[in-house]
């Protein structure tokens, strides 16, 4: 399988260690269920895998865990069939991991990344062939129920499997005898379709065949190495089990459900013949696999332990796949999600050592539910004397498990998909997160069990839930489909004061939230400054805009922090951004010298443009630049209109002169007067104060983050309204900017103002 990805992430390899993980874009891989890299903050460093040159080869242990890699501009992954197994694989892209504050729906200016990917899976069209050229054969073993097997036929098996009757499934190659040369491997496959006790792989009738001398020799000392692996082709370097099956069989206790692959490799055949160089020498053998199964309801040593299949019971009014599981037994009432354990447990007094007494439960996670979580609880009036073990694909044991809980100090807390909650001596409560689809086995190991009946009852519940602990009552559980549309996964959308995958991490205290809300809302009172000045100057349009903007922003932030929402959040957000855009542009329009008719036209056009911006994507950071550009254009329009008016009333001279020197003198005089007009137009102390306040607003905008949003956005409110106030105050009165009438220019030329007039005939 090859994954080639191109993204717009531009980050050097040496910079990754310096980037906070909350802002580091990652890609994660997991077999069987979606990845979830930020469950445990202590695991983030172990989950993150270093890389080099943008290419990742040799990914190990992906079946049992997830691995994450920093996103790069060019990212490639190549996996061989030794590194992947058949099934559903999940890829997750995360724009930062860890608990993040989402207390506001305001502008999120964290960087967004885009990517494109090409995933190629190459395989053989025939299931019985494999290899780079699909020229190597996999021999499927045909299985049948054995009717002649008896434990007494084998003393070791007779000791292990006592008086209980077992079902024995014998699997053999279609050819009774297999022969191959030294170092030439042969491959076999075997399907385990149900929960089994043991899988034994043995070679019988092993002998050497020397074709050159047409002789056969006993090969009791030959090395016939066997490798076994679940889900993928085994090799010398990657395998689950290995043994020289010419001397001792491979015994797999509680084999996983699914397809097993077996590789048999003869080693050093010539050594057996004293260094013979016969290249045609082959080793021949008959391989047999025995699959032992217990009767229904039995499992474990001697098939004497109790085993229960759990049936699904849907919750009323529940979401996708939410259900609880109950044992198929007359001893359990179907009306409750909790079932008593005492009546279901294996009687330890009848079956050997108490610490080796187990009770097993089997359940199936349906297809499409891999984004759910298994919730396991035990409760008792006394100390709980059970250890809980869980395993995917088969029954657990002390040496083979995926997750376990023994006590508060001994459990799978170090696993990224195991989360333990408030557990004590009389209570056990934990989740297995993003559970894999398929068969799961759970085992209760009994501790200090006596033959007497306990007066304290222990109850157990196993349920499939969408979000852990219902998001700890601090968020909303949302459910989405993966890109393929075949699997649902759930996640918590936390409230304004909590974070984490289950919203259990308090990021802001209640007291802190109250003060932050007060700052965000009250800071909008700064809008009273430009509104007051506009009213004093009788600029009623600007007064209405600034007053409405401050009120709308205050109400919007009150709704945003969860205080009061008189209207829908979308309506309030639109009003806040629209009126804020209008307030900025109105400041520029006020600084121009437009007559009332043209000013109304500009305000109308600006209202339409800013309304479209606020409606389509109000929180887009580029809107700030667009609004400033629109305001600047409006100011330039006002100045151009004024300049064109002056140009029409300007004359180089009453008597037109072709003298170039006089014309240049006239232009210099006009530019000098224009400069004086601009200087007189503004109070430059207020302009400097306005620019300073605007710079502070820009700085606060840049410094905003999810952690410091409330303080910098409050400063943004104060500084942006204060800058508008200073800019409004910077405009001088009209009377002080009127030029002196009939100013004499060189050589008798005149500058005519709008007050100049000429009697008819002059």
VOGU-3710 file (C-alpha; in Angstrom, 3 decimals, decimal comma):
1> xxxxxxxxxx> 0,000/0,000/0,000  1,341/3,412/-0,978  0,111/6,760/0,306  1,322/9,915/-1,427  0,115/13,213/-0,032  0,769/16,816/-0,999  -0,218/19,637/1,357  0,424/23,338/1,816  2,221/22,765/5,130  5,587/24,513/4,942
11> xxxxxxxxxx> 7,663/23,495/7,922  11,291/22,445/8,086  12,160/19,166/9,783  14,208/20,879/12,480  11,326/23,179/13,412  8,919/20,410/14,396  10,347/19,986/17,895  9,815/23,714/18,527  6,166/23,757/17,411  3,553/23,277/20,165
21> xxxxxxxxxx> 1,571/20,096/19,633  -1,636/22,115/19,902  -0,795/23,704/16,538  1,159/20,885/14,863  -0,680/19,286/11,902  -0,486/15,480/12,075  -1,503/12,459/10,043  -2,277/9,290/12,016  -2,788/5,657/10,975  -4,691/2,908/12,736
31> xxxxxxxxxx> -5,908/-0,547/11,845  -9,523/-1,371/12,635  -10,869/1,900/14,057  -10,296/5,658/13,817  -7,161/7,114/15,421  -7,408/9,330/18,496  -3,970/10,758/19,331  -4,821/13,188/22,122  -6,573/10,947/24,659  -3,710/10,982/27,127
41> xxxxxxxxxx> -1,391/13,991/27,238  1,454/11,835/28,582  1,298/9,690/25,441  1,618/12,474/22,888  5,389/12,158/22,640  5,231/8,377/22,270  2,529/8,593/19,610  4,478/11,104/17,540  7,021/9,324/15,369  10,103/11,109/13,970
51> xxxxxxxxxx> 10,643/11,135/10,244  13,239/11,954/7,661  13,149/13,232/4,087  9,367/13,169/3,987  9,259/9,388/3,369  8,164/6,848/5,956  9,111/3,235/5,555  9,110/0,385/8,023  6,101/1,280/10,139  5,863/-1,310/12,886
61> xxxxxxxxxx> 3,146/-2,454/15,282  0,317/-0,664/13,511  -2,086/-3,497/14,287  -1,951/-2,892/18,052  -1,611/0,882/18,170  -1,689/4,056/16,158  1,216/6,085/14,883  1,259/9,743/13,980  3,596/11,749/11,779  4,034/15,505/11,336
71> xxxxxxxxxx> 2,493/16,691/8,103  4,916/17,879/5,463  4,562/19,442/2,042  5,387/16,076/0,483  4,511/12,977/2,475  4,799/9,359/1,356  4,187/6,048/3,101  4,987/2,625/1,672  3,886/-0,511/3,487  4,479/-4,110/2,478
81> xxxxxxxxxx> 2,192/-7,035/3,164  4,332/-7,783/6,226  3,276/-4,473/7,739  -0,421/-4,450/6,955  -3,202/-6,953/7,286  -6,526/-7,255/5,458  -9,303/-5,190/6,934  -10,354/-1,583/7,361  -7,604/1,003/7,734  -8,205/4,509/9,011
91> xxxxxxxxxx> -6,274/7,686/8,273  -6,866/10,744/10,422  -5,618/14,285/9,880  -5,416/16,487/12,965  -4,727/20,208/13,013  -3,105/20,076/16,440  -3,777/17,775/19,408  -4,467/18,274/23,092  -7,193/20,044/25,090  -8,192/23,252/23,343
101> xxxxxxxxxx> -10,513/25,953/24,532  -13,535/26,363/22,289  -15,336/28,836/24,557  -16,225/31,120/21,696  -17,507/30,800/18,168  -15,664/33,970/17,228  -12,967/34,204/14,600  -10,588/31,257/14,620  -7,399/32,463/13,051  -5,440/29,236/13,501
111> xxxxxxxxxx> -3,897/28,187/10,205  -5,964/25,976/7,935  -4,327/23,457/5,638  -5,398/21,783/2,435  -4,123/18,518/1,053  -4,555/16,036/-1,759  -3,766/12,346/-1,475  -3,382/9,322/-3,695  -3,734/5,900/-2,053  -2,757/2,827/-4,052
121> xxxxxxxxxx> -3,304/-0,752/-2,913  -1,659/-3,446/-5,002  -2,587/-7,085/-4,591  -2,965/-10,335/-6,427  -6,296/-10,972/-8,105  -6,197/-14,580/-6,904  -6,430/-15,004/-3,143  -4,183/-18,059/-3,196  -1,276/-16,154/-4,773  1,031/-13,559/-3,291
131> xxxxxxxxxx> 4,450/-11,964/-3,728  5,704/-8,978/-5,748  4,989/-10,829/-8,989  2,034/-12,855/-7,659  3,953/-16,045/-8,430  4,030/-17,625/-4,988  1,260/-19,977/-3,932  -0,645/-19,949/-0,666  -2,067/-23,403/0,018  -5,379/-23,196/1,888
141> xxxxxxxxxx> -5,890/-25,897/4,491  -9,217/-27,699/4,275  -10,833/-28,356/7,649  -13,274/-30,982/8,826  -14,649/-32,082/12,178  -12,604/-35,019/13,456  -14,618/-37,965/14,738  -11,708/-40,115/15,784  -9,818/-37,773/18,086  -9,559/-38,627/21,753
151> xxxxxxxxxx> -7,487/-36,851/24,397  -6,209/-40,201/25,495  -4,412/-40,542/22,155  -1,878/-38,024/23,372  -0,730/-38,064/26,939  0,009/-34,349/27,084  -3,367/-33,485/25,620  -5,062/-36,002/27,864  -3,653/-34,212/30,868  -4,766/-30,821/29,662
161> xxxxxxxxxx> -8,184/-31,752/28,332  -9,780/-33,774/31,065  -13,123/-35,515/31,023  -14,944/-32,777/29,089  -15,721/-33,559/25,459  -14,049/-31,172/22,994  -14,758/-30,598/19,360  -11,624/-31,116/17,298  -11,364/-29,644/13,813  -8,565/-31,140/11,764
171> xxxxxxxxxx> -7,108/-29,038/8,921  -4,847/-30,548/6,272  -3,276/-29,714/2,958  -5,058/-31,062/-0,107  -1,884/-33,000/-0,853  -0,969/-35,529/1,799  2,747/-34,832/1,454  4,642/-31,617/0,771  8,244/-31,562/-0,419  10,584/-28,611/-0,924
181> xxxxxxxxxx> 14,263/-27,796/-1,002  16,560/-26,231/1,541  15,677/-22,578/2,108  12,558/-22,816/-0,068  9,504/-21,672/1,928  5,958/-22,899/1,512  2,903/-20,950/2,590  -0,431/-22,083/3,991  -3,598/-20,372/5,226  -6,141/-21,432/7,827
191> xxxxxxxxxx> -9,444/-19,786/8,783  -10,544/-19,703/12,426  -14,241/-18,883/12,274  -15,172/-18,968/15,947  -13,809/-18,694/19,473  -11,451/-21,623/19,960  -9,370/-23,035/22,784  -6,245/-24,050/20,989  -4,584/-24,230/17,595  -1,834/-26,805/17,191
201> xxxxxxxxxx> 0,431/-26,985/14,126  2,456/-30,183/13,782  4,527/-31,924/11,106  4,426/-35,704/10,863  6,224/-38,259/8,688  9,200/-36,016/8,016  11,800/-37,558/5,714  14,545/-36,568/3,281  14,368/-37,369/-0,411  17,649/-37,397/-2,355
211> xxxxxxxxxx> 16,542/-37,598/-5,987  20,081/-38,117/-7,329  20,500/-41,356/-5,395  16,807/-42,181/-5,294  17,093/-42,754/-1,559  15,019/-41,693/1,393  16,404/-41,024/4,826  14,908/-40,410/8,197  15,141/-36,736/9,043  14,448/-36,630/12,754
221> xxxxxxxxxx> 17,181/-34,055/13,234  16,220/-31,731/10,410  15,208/-28,145/11,190  11,728/-27,548/9,827  11,039/-24,013/10,993  7,410/-22,946/11,101  6,206/-19,357/11,421  2,566/-18,450/12,149  0,932/-15,039/12,018  -2,585/-13,718/12,227
231> xxxxxxxxxx> -3,753/-11,636/9,265  -0,511/-11,388/7,287  2,235/-13,501/5,757  4,850/-14,376/8,428  8,585/-14,294/7,907  11,703/-14,894/9,933  11,692/-11,304/11,162  7,947/-10,676/11,523  5,785/-13,416/13,042  3,530/-14,153/15,989
241> xxxxxxxxxx> 4,732/-17,689/16,745  7,646/-19,822/15,587  8,995/-23,272/16,314  10,871/-26,182/14,811  7,781/-28,307/14,242  9,925/-31,350/13,516  10,770/-31,360/17,222  7,860/-29,618/18,930  4,541/-28,359/17,580  3,356/-24,753/17,649
251> xxxxxxxxxx> 0,610/-24,441/20,251  -1,477/-21,258/20,155  -3,819/-20,845/23,090  -7,025/-18,939/22,395  -6,215/-18,188/18,709  -7,753/-15,070/17,251  -10,732/-15,298/14,945  -9,773/-14,717/11,320  -7,226/-15,954/8,827  -3,921/-17,367/9,981
261> xxxxxxxxxx> -0,936/-17,685/7,670  1,726/-20,355/8,100  5,206/-20,422/6,559  7,353/-23,568/6,681  11,050/-23,213/5,895  13,570/-26,106/5,828  16,936/-24,978/7,168  20,392/-26,573/6,681  19,317/-29,765/4,973  22,866/-30,434/3,729
271> xxxxxxxxxx> 24,112/-30,371/7,301  21,942/-33,373/8,054  23,727/-35,306/5,328  27,194/-34,357/6,450  27,695/-31,428/4,079  26,156/-32,948/0,956  25,855/-30,523/-1,939  22,906/-32,283/-3,562  20,768/-29,420/-4,877  17,866/-31,758/-5,571
281> xxxxxxxxxx> 17,601/-32,852/-1,965  14,137/-32,164/-0,531  12,448/-32,544/2,796  9,004/-34,109/2,734  6,386/-34,029/5,471  2,707/-34,048/6,189  1,435/-30,942/8,002  -1,673/-31,034/10,163  -3,389/-28,349/12,180  -5,806/-29,165/14,956
291> xxxxxxxxxx> -8,329/-26,644/16,189  -9,889/-27,544/19,534  -13,228/-26,038/20,527  -15,228/-26,420/23,713  -18,950/-27,168/23,931  -21,363/-24,246/23,911  -21,105/-22,227/27,113  -17,717/-23,632/28,102  -14,156/-22,328/27,723  -10,810/-22,207/29,434
301> xxxxxxxxxx> -8,699/-24,953/30,985  -10,273/-28,375/30,575  -13,280/-26,590/29,001  -14,641/-26,186/32,531  -14,998/-22,400/32,725  -18,275/-20,672/32,046  -18,577/-18,644/28,838  -21,561/-16,495/27,849  -22,442/-14,904/24,527  -23,715/-11,363/24,999
311> xxxxxxxxxx> -26,731/-10,248/23,019  -27,409/-6,659/21,998  -30,208/-4,639/23,566  -30,840/-1,229/22,000  -31,294/1,785/24,234  -34,528/3,689/23,916  -34,029/7,042/22,227  -30,336/6,319/21,698  -28,063/7,386/18,876  -26,287/5,333/16,246
321> xxxxxxxxxx> -25,290/1,870/17,511  -25,796/2,791/21,174  -26,721/-0,367/23,041  -25,962/-2,510/26,049  -25,089/-6,186/26,208  -26,679/-8,919/28,313  -25,693/-12,586/28,718  -27,858/-15,122/26,958  -29,007/-16,838/30,137  -32,183/-17,473/32,078
331> xxxxxxxxxx> -30,392/-16,117/35,125  -30,380/-12,560/33,741  -33,351/-10,223/33,461  -33,628/-8,403/30,111  -35,164/-5,326/31,769  -31,942/-3,838/33,117  -28,587/-2,927/31,611  -26,861/-4,280/34,757  -26,682/-8,003/35,345  -25,627/-9,836/38,537
341> xxxxxxxxxx> -22,362/-11,742/38,362  -22,697/-14,140/41,276  -25,117/-16,475/39,535  -22,967/-16,556/36,367  -19,519/-17,189/37,775  -17,562/-20,371/37,429  -17,535/-22,404/40,623  -13,884/-22,339/41,674  -14,278/-25,033/44,320  -14,846/-27,609/41,587
351> xxxxxxxxxx> -12,051/-26,648/39,204  -8,644/-26,344/40,784  -6,845/-23,241/41,981  -9,064/-20,225/42,835  -6,712/-17,763/41,098  -7,061/-19,737/37,864  -10,844/-19,468/37,839  -12,205/-17,426/34,959  -15,596/-16,476/33,552  -15,743/-15,372/29,930
361> xxxxxxxxxx> -18,050/-13,141/27,883  -18,137/-12,842/24,083  -19,677/-9,963/22,101  -19,628/-8,638/18,530  -19,129/-5,011/17,545  -21,179/-4,461/14,363  -19,768/-3,087/11,135  -19,808/0,697/11,088  -19,576/1,098/14,893  -15,785/1,454/15,089
371> xxxxxxxxxx> -16,156/5,066/16,195  -17,944/4,029/19,387  -16,649/3,227/22,857  -17,121/0,173/25,080  -18,038/1,100/28,651  -17,426/-1,520/31,357  -18,586/-1,103/34,955  -18,525/-3,307/38,035  -20,159/-2,305/41,304  -20,418/-4,065/44,645
381> xxxxxxxxxx> -21,268/-3,346/48,276  -17,925/-4,841/49,274  -14,441/-5,002/47,805  -14,424/-6,242/44,211  -12,340/-9,386/43,857  -12,168/-9,576/40,084  -9,687/-8,605/37,427  -11,037/-7,681/33,991  -9,210/-8,611/30,780  -10,254/-7,745/27,209
391> xxxxxxxxxx> -8,944/-9,044/23,905  -9,905/-8,519/20,296  -10,562/-11,626/18,229  -10,365/-14,215/21,002  -10,454/-15,019/24,696  -7,967/-13,251/26,988  -5,520/-14,817/29,389  -2,780/-13,656/31,738  -0,297/-13,772/28,867  -2,525/-12,609/26,003
401> xxxxxxxxxx> -4,705/-9,501/26,351  -5,204/-6,076/24,794  -6,539/-4,204/27,829  -6,896/-5,105/31,486  -7,807/-3,753/34,903  -6,505/-5,405/38,069  -6,634/-2,471/40,492  -6,094/1,279/40,551  -2,322/0,866/40,299  -2,272/-2,011/37,802
411> xxxxxxxxxx> -4,198/-1,517/34,570  -3,845/-0,487/30,915  -3,780/3,206/31,766  -0,628/3,455/29,656  -2,627/2,519/26,563  -3,881/5,344/24,365  -7,317/3,737/23,928  -7,967/2,828/27,567  -9,416/5,431/29,891  -10,045/4,760/33,585
421> xxxxxxxxxx> -12,497/6,877/35,533  -13,531/7,042/39,183  -12,640/3,539/40,305  -12,294/2,336/43,870  -12,286/-0,897/45,867  -16,008/-1,415/45,269  -16,304/0,185/41,843  -14,655/-0,312/38,462  -15,370/2,105/35,593  -13,371/2,288/32,368
431> xxxxxxxxxx> -13,752/2,780/28,616  -12,125/1,161/25,615  -12,126/3,993/23,101  -12,923/3,731/19,405  -13,491/0,005/19,656  -12,542/-2,198/16,708  -15,247/-3,939/14,728  -15,505/-7,683/15,215  -15,419/-10,240/18,020  -14,255/-9,230/21,498
441> xxxxxxxxxx> -13,599/-11,526/24,429  -13,798/-10,409/28,059  -12,528/-12,459/30,962  -13,167/-12,060/34,685  -10,401/-13,536/36,768  -11,633/-14,464/40,232  -9,511/-13,549/43,250  -9,843/-15,057/46,714  -13,055/-16,886/45,876  -14,469/-19,085/48,597
451> xxxxxxxxxx> -16,932/-21,884/48,187  -19,480/-20,123/50,341  -22,093/-17,825/48,857  -21,238/-14,162/49,338  -23,840/-11,981/50,948  -22,680/-9,023/48,824  -23,872/-8,849/45,248  -21,677/-7,666/42,382  -23,254/-6,275/39,227  -21,668/-5,701/35,837
461> xxxxxxxxxx> -22,649/-3,718/32,760  -21,151/-3,646/29,274  -22,437/-1,020/26,862  -21,530/0,548/23,532  -21,681/4,338/23,802  -21,008/7,168/21,389  -19,134/9,590/23,676  -17,342/8,763/26,938  -19,368/9,741/29,997  -21,767/11,709/27,809
471> xxxxxxxxxx> -19,006/14,313/27,423  -18,802/14,651/31,219  -21,947/16,841/31,123  -19,790/19,661/29,777  -20,401/19,335/26,065  -22,452/17,924/23,229  -21,897/14,542/21,614  -21,743/14,902/17,839  -21,756/12,029/15,377  -20,293/12,121/11,880
481> xxxxxxxxxx> -19,584/9,764/9,045  -16,092/9,070/7,831  -15,280/10,051/4,260  -16,248/6,625/2,942  -19,673/6,942/4,557  -19,417/3,438/6,026  -18,408/4,188/9,623  -19,817/6,568/12,190  -17,566/8,185/14,732  -18,455/10,437/17,623
491> xxxxxxxxxx> -16,683/13,265/19,365  -17,420/15,828/22,053  -18,021/19,489/21,258  -17,139/20,947/24,643  -18,629/24,004/26,286  -16,775/27,260/26,761  -14,900/26,259/29,909  -13,816/22,668/29,237  -11,686/20,706/26,794  -10,282/17,269/26,130
501> xxxxxxxxxx> -11,703/14,369/24,155  -14,363/13,832/26,857  -14,664/17,475/28,047  -13,307/16,457/31,455  -10,501/19,027/31,573  -11,473/22,363/33,098  -9,726/25,094/31,156  -11,436/28,060/32,795  -13,029/28,199/36,249  -16,556/29,499/36,718
511> xxxxxxxxxx> -15,258/32,604/38,486  -12,817/33,255/35,657  -15,540/32,750/33,064  -17,726/35,377/34,757  -14,972/37,986/34,738  -14,019/37,224/31,161  -17,655/37,585/30,104  -17,873/40,961/31,837  -14,760/42,203/30,048  -15,941/41,036/26,624
521> xxxxxxxxxx> -19,382/42,618/26,999  -18,473/45,810/28,864  -15,571/46,652/26,540  -18,121/47,502/23,845  -19,056/50,570/25,882  -16,098/52,229/24,145  -18,448/52,730/21,179  -20,008/55,589/23,187  -16,949/57,765/22,437  -17,326/58,029/18,627
531> xxxxxxxxxx> -21,124/57,998/18,969  -21,013/61,012/21,321  -18,706/62,990/19,035  -20,821/62,194/15,962  -23,964/63,395/17,788  -22,192/66,579/18,894  -21,216/67,293/15,285  -24,801/66,511/14,212  -23,555/63,615/12,046  -26,687/61,595/12,737
541> xxxxxxxxxx> -25,903/58,738/10,328  -22,548/58,088/12,002  -24,157/58,397/15,451  -26,708/55,706/14,635  -24,058/53,382/13,170  -21,650/53,621/16,139  -24,429/53,295/18,704  -25,955/50,288/16,956  -22,529/48,671/16,487  -21,689/48,880/20,199
551> xxxxxxxxxx> -25,076/47,505/21,258  -25,021/44,680/18,683  -21,477/43,670/19,625  -22,336/43,616/23,335  -25,419/41,437/22,789  -23,532/39,140/20,407  -20,730/38,522/22,909  -23,283/38,014/25,688  -24,759/35,228/23,589  -21,330/33,937/22,627
561> xxxxxxxxxx> -20,262/33,451/26,259  -23,577/31,813/27,142  -25,232/34,676/29,047  -28,213/35,858/26,987  -29,359/35,282/23,407  -32,387/37,426/22,461  -32,033/36,284/18,840  -30,406/33,391/17,034  -26,637/33,244/17,171  -26,359/33,584/13,388
571> xxxxxxxxxx> -28,500/36,731/13,378  -26,490/38,312/16,182  -23,208/37,435/14,515  -24,370/38,970/11,241  -25,487/42,193/12,965  -22,242/42,502/14,929  -19,946/42,073/11,943  -22,080/44,073/9,540  -22,371/47,095/11,838  -18,676/46,833/12,736
581> xxxxxxxxxx> -17,785/46,953/9,046  -20,130/49,918/8,561  -18,575/51,759/11,528  -15,082/51,455/10,078  -16,105/52,646/6,611  -18,250/55,470/8,050  -15,176/56,846/9,785  -13,425/57,186/6,432  -16,505/58,701/4,787  -16,807/61,272/7,565
591> xxxxxxxxxx> -13,234/62,427/6,990  -14,028/63,228/3,375  -15,874/66,351/2,176  -18,845/64,881/0,392  -22,117/66,645/-0,015  -25,149/64,968/1,494  -26,383/63,449/-1,752  -23,074/61,772/-2,568  -22,603/60,694/1,061  -25,968/58,882/1,023
601> xxxxxxxxxx> -24,956/57,118/-2,190  -21,632/55,977/-0,705  -23,330/54,771/2,498  -25,832/52,757/0,470  -23,151/51,089/-1,631  -21,050/50,346/1,440  -24,056/48,886/3,275  -24,683/46,448/0,421  -21,031/45,349/0,160  -20,486/44,906/3,912
611> xxxxxxxxxx> -23,788/43,060/4,295  -22,674/40,546/1,677  -19,339/40,129/3,454  -20,984/39,602/6,840  -23,540/37,152/5,454  -21,263/34,966/3,360  -18,314/34,456/5,710  -18,293/36,919/8,556  -15,362/35,441/10,487  -12,959/35,471/7,542
621> xxxxxxxxxx> -9,798/37,340/8,669  -9,390/38,860/5,195  -12,568/40,875/5,819  -10,581/43,331/7,933  -8,332/44,137/4,985  -11,328/44,403/2,639  -13,152/46,800/4,978  -10,075/49,014/5,324  -9,714/49,019/1,537  -13,370/49,974/1,039
631> xxxxxxxxxx> -13,039/52,800/3,574  -9,874/54,092/1,904  -11,585/54,064/-1,493  -14,526/56,025/-0,059  -12,135/58,604/1,417  -10,280/58,924/-1,897  -13,569/59,374/-3,742  -14,432/62,272/-1,453  -11,079/63,916/-1,980  -11,200/63,407/-5,747
641> xxxxxxxxxx> -14,641/64,997/-5,915  -13,364/67,974/-3,954  -10,243/68,182/-6,097  -12,213/68,073/-9,340  -14,411/70,902/-8,088  -11,364/73,035/-7,366  -9,872/72,236/-10,748  -12,990/73,465/-12,525  -12,850/76,762/-10,672  -9,126/77,155/-11,165
651> xxxxxxxxxx> -7,627/79,237/-13,953  -3,970/79,641/-14,709  -4,645/83,213/-15,667  -7,547/85,429/-16,757  -5,457/86,277/-19,798  -4,343/82,892/-21,158  -0,578/82,841/-21,485  1,534/80,444/-23,405  4,531/81,300/-21,247  5,749/78,007/-19,761
661> xxxxxxxxxx> 7,413/79,731/-16,817  4,180/81,408/-15,798  2,276/78,131/-16,088  4,794/76,331/-13,834  4,531/79,104/-11,293  0,757/78,747/-11,340  0,960/74,974/-10,755  3,408/75,433/-7,879  1,087/77,924/-6,284  -1,873/75,582/-6,651
671> xxxxxxxxxx> 0,024/72,649/-5,093  1,152/74,870/-2,221  -2,395/75,892/-1,506  -3,502/72,250/-1,732  -0,892/71,256/0,864  -2,035/74,098/3,138  -5,614/72,928/2,743  -4,721/69,374/3,785  -2,718/70,641/6,758  -5,618/72,827/7,855
681> xxxxxxxxxx> -8,152/70,038/7,192  -6,985/67,817/10,127  -5,928/68,205/13,719  -2,750/66,176/13,474  -2,454/65,456/17,168  -5,723/63,537/16,996  -4,555/61,827/13,786  -1,424/60,585/15,584  -3,515/59,380/18,541  -5,888/57,604/16,158
691> xxxxxxxxxx> -3,048/55,866/14,335  -1,566/54,759/17,676  -4,883/53,336/18,858  -5,355/51,599/15,503  -1,875/50,040/15,774  -2,771/48,751/19,244  -5,941/47,242/17,797  -3,943/45,465/15,094  -1,489/44,106/17,664  -4,299/42,795/19,872
701> xxxxxxxxxx> -5,888/41,180/16,818  -2,643/39,382/15,992  -2,085/38,225/19,588  -5,541/36,678/19,943  -5,579/32,927/20,574  -8,040/30,432/22,001  -6,382/30,777/25,428  -6,112/34,584/25,550  -9,067/35,451/23,359  -11,066/37,274/26,040
711> xxxxxxxxxx> -8,356/39,747/27,072  -7,063/40,646/23,613  -10,498/40,843/22,049  -11,643/43,146/24,856  -8,645/45,374/24,121  -9,576/45,167/20,442  -13,049/46,577/21,222  -11,605/49,458/23,240  -8,819/50,394/20,845  -10,806/50,141/17,607
721> xxxxxxxxxx> -13,618/52,368/18,915  -11,105/54,766/20,485  -9,222/55,071/17,196  -12,505/55,933/15,439  -13,141/58,592/18,088  -9,715/60,187/17,554  -10,103/60,118/13,773  -13,511/61,805/14,017  -12,018/64,464/16,292  -9,155/65,034/13,867
731> xxxxxxxxxx> -11,377/66,672/11,250  -11,181/70,465/11,522  -14,236/72,700/11,128  -15,214/73,721/7,605  -14,736/77,452/8,260  -11,053/77,072/9,076  -10,346/75,350/5,771  -11,897/77,933/3,447  -9,173/79,520/1,338  -8,723/83,232/1,146
741> xxxxxxxxxx> -10,753/84,657/-1,706  -9,022/85,927/-4,823  -5,483/84,937/-3,755  -3,056/86,684/-6,181  -0,748/84,411/-8,101  2,388/85,446/-10,035  2,092/87,738/-13,068  -1,474/88,810/-12,278  -3,044/85,352/-12,294  -5,787/84,607/-9,834
751> xxxxxxxxxx> -7,027/81,491/-7,960  -10,788/81,576/-8,041  -12,876/80,072/-5,247  -16,517/79,161/-5,385  -17,312/82,543/-3,858  -15,722/84,388/-6,862  -18,075/85,814/-9,451  -17,712/87,901/-12,586  -20,220/90,464/-13,773  -21,483/89,958/-17,246
761> xx> -19,053/91,350/-19,791  -15,925/91,241/-17,629
//
